[in-house]
Amino acid sequence: MDTTTTTRAPLRYATDAQRWAAIGRRAASADGIFCYAVRTTGIYCRPSCGARRALRKNVRFFDTAAAAERAGFRACKRCHPDGAGLAQRHAAMVARACQLIDTAELMPDLATLARAAGISRFHFHRLFRQQMGMTPKAYITAQRARRVRDELQRSDSVTGAIYDAGFGSNGRFYAGSAAALGMTPSAYRSGGDGVAIRFAIGECSLGSILVAASDKGICAILLGDDAAVLLRDLEDRFPKARLIGGEPGFEKLVAQVAGLVEAPARGLDLPLDLRGTAFQHRVWQALRRIRPGSTVSYGDIARRLGMPGSARAVAGAVAANALAVAIPCHRVVRRDGSLSGYRWGVSRKRALLEREASMRSAR
């Protein structure tokens, strides 16, 4: 086995037999750990390459692509072992598509996005959904909603804001305006004037808890030591909405959410009314995919989104989360594993993580 680095490969791929077995399985988990070359063709590949399997006697193993090239082998044009891995390429492709959507004057359709990515519409749709947790159409809708929200705050008229946001007609926007904004455009422009938001404040083991919901779903879960402070936070979020407190039956919803605080690993099977930018939605979807009892860093999330240089922006989106525990931002830590800031207090973050860890170890 040729070696050109002092870094030890993971034990599962340390021997030639393990590496040959990985090639037989086309194991993507081995990509980036080693590559193999075929003497009869002069080409080297990733372990996951879909090329026809060579005879074992003609195969050599290398720890790096550079080592294979120094030995005189050429990179496979099918699996590109000298470039980013398949998962990285997919993440980068989706990130480019998101950037195209974010910066386009007129929103591109699925065919345009797939053509820019160089793959079929079906393949693009599937990869986008895997990476983002939502369809391209849902992402475009969220981005359009963000533009309309921005324009409604600047424009003198609702119609002007809709056209300035890139809609070809106001009819197309009004058809889905409630889903996009959580309310009508006029109500949003007036600060949620007249929109009904029900809420109640209860107690849990972490202190006071406020739960608020619109007709679409839960729009706020706030934790704190002072119920009055939580209520002011809700009022600041919806300055002109009609807040309805103490409604009969709503306390049952608060009890359900409080149960999530006591056992955060169980999840919450209730509709959520998420209000944020398209980028924030991407980050929040990524947070919901973190397994209970696990933690990730801001940089980990940025890389998963195909934006490795956006850790600071990710941190901002995490901090903007208004649904404690339901959107599990408590599972994000610093790169060294230490607990970073938590809008509801680091002690509460530690308690939630300890509860998840204990439930996981008890299984």
N, C-alpha and C positions, 0 to 999 in steps of 0.2 A: 504494500500500500504506500503510495507516494504521500509524503507530508511536507508542508512548506511553512508551517506555523507552529509556535509553541503553545497555542491555545488548544486545550483538549476538547475533542468533540464530546457531545453528550454520550453517556455510556450505552444507550440503546443503539447508537450508530458508530460504535468504536471499532468494531471488527468488520472485516470484508464480508463475512457471512450475513451480518445484520444489514449491511448496506445493500448487498445483492437482494436480500429479501424485501427491502424497502423499494427497490426498483421494480421488483415483481408486483408489488402492491400499488405502484405509482404513488407513493406516500408523499403528499404535499407537506407533511410535517418535517420531512427531511430536507426540503428545499432551503438552501442557504447554509446548511450544515456541511454538505459535501456535494460533489458533482461526479459524474462518471464519463469516461471517454471510450470510444470504440476504435480500436486499432485499424480495422478494415475500412472505415469511412473517414477517419481523421477528424471526427466531430465529437464534441463533449456536450452533455445535456444535464438538465436537472433530474433528480430522481422521479419527479412526477410527470416527466415528458411522455406524451402519448405516442411517440415514435415506435416503430416496430422493435420488439425486444431483440437485442443482440445475443450472440452466444457468450456464455460466461468466460470462455478462454480468451475472448477478444476484448474484454472489458478491463479498464484500469480505473482506480478511484483516486480522487484528488480532494483535498480539503477546501480548496478555493478555485475560482475560475482563473485567477492569475496563474496558478500553478499549472493548470491544464494548458493554458496558452503558451507558457514557457516551455512546455513539453512538445509544442508544435501542433496542438489540436485547435480547431476552429469552433466558434460558438454555434450551437444549433439555431437555425432561423425559425424554428417552431416554438421552442420554449424559452429562448433568450436567456440562457443561464448567466450571461454577463451583465444582466440588468436587474431590475426590481423583481421580486417574486410575484406570483399570480395574484395573491391576496392584496399585495401592495399596489399592483397595477390596477386592479379593480377599484380599490379605494381612491386612487389618484384619478381614474376615469370619472367616477361619480363626483369627486370634488370639482373636476373641471366642468362637468355638466351643471353643478350647482352654481358655480361662478358664472357660467353662461346665462343661467336663469336670473341670477342676482343682478347682472349688469345689462341685460337686454332691454332695449327701449320698448319692444313689443315681445311678449312672452312667446318663446318657441314651443312648437308642438312636439309630440313624442317622436315623430319621424325625423324632425330636424335634429333633436338631441341624439337619437340613435345614429344618424348619419355622421354627426360630428365625432361620435365615439368610435365609428368604424365597425359597428356591429349591427345585428338585426334589431328591430323594434322589440321583439319578444325577449331576446337575450338582454337587451338594455333594461327593459322594464323589470325583469327578474333580478338583475344585479343591483339596480337602484333600490328596489324594495328591500333586498337583503342588507345593503349597507345603511340605508336611512331609516328603515322601519316604517316607511310610508311610500306610496306610489309617486311617480313623477308628477302626476296630476295634483295630488294632495300637496306636494311641496310647492308647486307653482301657485296653487290656491293660497297657501300660507304667505308666499312672497308677495302676491298681489294684494292680499289683505294688509300686509305691512306697508306697502306703498300707499294704499288708500288711507290707512291710519295717519301716515305722515302728511299726505296731501290734505286730508280733512282738517288738520291742525293749521295748515298754511293758507288754504284756498278760501276765497270769499263765497264759494258756492259748492254744494255737494256735487252737482253735475260736472263742474270744472275739475274737481278733485278726482272723479272717476275717470275722466278722459286723460288727465295728466298722469294717472297711475298706469296707463297703457291699455285700458279697455276700449274696444272699438265701438261699444254702445253701452249706454247706461242700463238698458234692459238686461244685458248679459250679466252685469254685476248685481243688479237688484235681485235676480233670480236666486243668488246664493249669498246675499249680503249678511243675512242673519248668522249663517254658519261661519262666514269669514270674519265678522266683527263681534259676534256675540250679541248684536243688537242692530237696529236699522242705522244706516249712515247718518241720518239726522240726529238720532239719539247719541251716537258716538261723538259727533261733532260738538254736541252740547254737554259732553262730560258724563254721558250715561243718564241724562235727565229722564226720569220716569221709568227706567228699567228696574224691575223688581229683583232684589237679591235677598234671599232668606238667610238668616244666620242664627247661631246659638253659641253660647259659651259654656263650657263644662270644665271638669277637672279630671286630670289623669295623673299617673305617677310622676310625670315630668313637669307638672304644674298646671297652669290654665291652658285650655285649648279652645280656639275659635274655629268653627267650621261654617263656611258660607257657600251657597249654591245658587246658580242662575237656573233658568229653565233648561239649559244644556247639560249641566252637571256641576260638580264641585269646583268652585273657582278660587277657593282659598282655604288653607289649613295652617293656622298660625299658632305657635307655641310661645309661652312666656310666663312671667311671674305675676303680672298685673293684668287683670281682665280689661281694665279701662284703657290701657296702652294698646292691647290687641284690637279693641273696637276702634280706636283712633287710626290705627294702621289700616283697617278695613275702609274707614271713611276716606282716608287719603287715596286709596286705590280706586274708589268709586265715588268721587266727590259729589256727583249729582244724581246718583242712583237712588232708588227708593229702597232703603234698607228695612227689612221686616224681621224683627226679633221676637222670640218667645212664641212662635207659631206652634200650635198643638201638633205633636207628631214629629216635629223636626229634631227633637232631642234624641230620637231613635237613631237618626243619622249620625249625630255627634257621638253616640255610644259606639256605633260601628267603627268610626274613625279612631276613637280612643282605644278600641280593641287593637287596631293596627299599631298604635304606639306601644302597646304592651307586647305585641308579637309581630314585629315589622316584617319578618320573613314570610308571613302568610299572604301578604299582598292585599290589595283592595279591589274587589270586583264591583266597582261603581263607576259610572261615567264621569269623566273629568272635563272641565271647561278650561282648556289651556289657552292663555292669552299672552302672546309674545311674538317676537320676530321669527322669520323663517329659520335663522341660525339658532336662536334659542330653542325652537322646536326640535331641531336636529340634536342638540346637546341633551335636551330632556328625554328624547327617545333613547339616546345612548345610555343615560342614567338608568332608565327602566329595564335595560338589558343586563345590568350588573347583577350577578347572582347574589342573593342574600348571604351574608357572612363573608363576602369578598370585598376587597377595596381596590380602587384604581387611582392613578394620579391624573392631574389635569392633562399632562402630556400624553398619557395613555389614551384618553378620550380624543384628544386632537389627532393622534395618529390613526385611531379607528375611523375618524371622519375623513381621513386622507388629507389632513391639514396639519402636519407635524409642527409647524411654526406658530400655531394659533393657541398655545396653552393659556396665554393671558386672556384671550377672547373667550375661551371655554370657561375660565374662572369667573368671568363676568356673567356669563349665561347661567352658570351654576348658582351664583349669588342672587340672580333675579328670580329664582324659583320661589313661588308663593304657596306651594303645596307640600308642606313638610311630610316626610315619610312616604307619601303616595308617589312623589317624584323623589327617589332616594338619594338626594345630594349628600346625605351623611356618609355615603360609601366612597366619597372622593377624599383622598388624603394627599399630603405632600409627596414629592418624589422619593424622599427617604423613609416614607411610611408613617411619619409623625402626623398628628391631627392638625389640620389647618383650620382657619376660621369657619364658623358656622353661624348663620344669622340668628339662630335660636339658642346659641351658647355651646361652647365646646364640651361642657359637661354633659349636655343632652346628647350630643353626637357620640360621645364615648359610651354613654348608657345604651344607645340604640345599637351600636356595633357589638357591645358585649352581649346584648340579648340575642342578636342574630348568631353570634359565634356559639353561644351556649345551646341554642336550638339546633344548630348544625351538628355540633358534637354529640348531641343526645340521640341523633337519628341512628 
